[in-house]
Amino acid sequence: MNLRSRLMVLVALAVVMFLTTGCQGSDKHQATPAESWLTPSAGAGQLDWQTASFSLPMDQYAMSMRDVQLVDAAHTVLFLRCANGHDELDSEELENVRQTMNEPMFASERWMFGHWDAPFISATGDQRVTDSVPLGPRPVDHSILSKCVNEDQTVLTMQTVAPTYGLMALADAEFMPLVGYWWEGVSLAEADPRYLELNKQRNTCTQSHGYAIYFPDNDNIGWLSYQDGWTPEQQLRAKLVEANCSDDMRFTQQLIDMVATYQMATIAQHQAELVAMKQNLDERVARAKAILADLGLL
């Protein structure tokens, strides 16, 4: 079973639900006054060139990567207990949990704004995260599995919340504002004329190397166009071209500074709410640690 797949609900859906109910002003197409664009604070967003990852101010109110590993592992324990109908886990199940809590750290949605950090891509080939080794075939009662996934509150209330890693479960409605606030900064930055100019400059660079650009959303934001039939080697060369264009003009640093600046403004408006959500998430992480400690895994 791929346990992580149950956790990774499309964040975009959560954002749409939040924006349509509680944060209408964050729609990037609604922001028009020139004075509404904030001056980016240099270095407000952090890049890690060793892992091709980034961090933003709103991340301090979500789970850290280590928190994600521990909560994911505890979720696995609770799901297996629910599915098995008893608390004991066999050796194979315990090994699956151990692998989950020690999976390699995976980065933020590193290519969210296009490719960058060409040295990282050259060294790793644009590596992806691998999930834990799945459990082998076992007899299952699908009605029980459905109950465990959709109804069991011990399972549903032990899930990961980390927008920067693309993790958010729709069952966690209380944390939906956090996801909305995180993406609000992205939405505002992408509507900022300075970003549109950066995007245009990078696209011009990419096109100068013979690659096409496409505009999927009619918002003047263009992306590298991947062609059907490209081999993995051709895809990698295209990614390196885009990454070198990004790096040469400091595209990613400039953009995440914009996102971070808008996020800081949102934090200032909603700090008490965000602090309360973080306290609840910390309590969840503490419960996860207790579950794993009882199994001798911590």
Order of alpha helices (4+ residues) and beta strands (2+ residues): alpha-alpha-beta-beta-alpha-alpha-alpha-alpha-alpha-alpha-alpha-beta-beta-alpha-alpha
